[in-house]
Amino acid sequence: MDAQQTVLSFINRIRKFSNKPQLDNISGDQALQNDLQLDSLDLAELTVNLEGKYGVDIFQNGIVTTVEDVLNQLPK
């Protein structure tokens, strides 16, 4: 599973617990809060999940707002 699919999987898991519809795909230009409807607690959960998987805090270099911002923080 590539990084984008992993991020999608984590986002769908978070959305499921909020009773939001699952997504089939995500694109780099989608905003985490506005387009994907993630609130601050959802972003914290996403951060914890990604840190557990990749060992990287996606917010270590500043604020991330889009899927592309998240993907750029993950190891290649």
N, C-alpha and C positions, 0 to 999 in steps of 0.2 A: 504494500500500500504506500503510495507516495504521500508527501507532506500535505498536499491539498486535500487528498481523500481523508487523511487522518484528521485534519482540521474540520472538514465537513462532518465526519463521524462524531467528533466531540461536540460540535455545534448542534447536531441533531439530537444527541443525548440530552443536552441542556434544554433544547426546545421541547423535547418530549415531556420533561418534568414540568414545563410551564404550559402544557396543553396547546402548544403551537404546532402547526403542520410541519411535517418533515420536508426537508429540501432534497431535491434530486442532485443538485450541483451548486457550486458557488463560483464566483469569478473574482478576480483580484480587485476590481474597482468597487465592489460592494462594501458599503459602510457597515461596520459591525452593529452599531446601535440603530441607525435609521433604516437600513435595508434588511438586516437580519434580525432586528427587534431584540437585541441583547441588551439587558440593563447592566448596571454596575456589578451586581452580584453574579450575573451570568458571565461577565468578563473576568471576574475574579476566579470563577470556576474553570473557565477556559484556560486561564493562565496557569492554574494549578495542574490541570490535566496535561498541558503542553510541557510544563516544567518537569513533570514526572516522566513523560515519554522522552523528551529531548535534553533535559537538564539545562534549559534556557528559560530565563524570565523574559517574556516577550516585551515587557515594559521597562527593561533595564536601560535602554537607550532613549527613553522618552515615551510619549503617548503614541499608541497605535490606534488607528481609526478604521482601517480597511483590511480586508482579507490579505491584500498584497503586503501591507505593513507587517502583518503576522508572519506570512511566509518568508519575508526578508529577514526575520529574526531567527528563523530556524536553520540548523546546520544543513548544508547542502550534501 
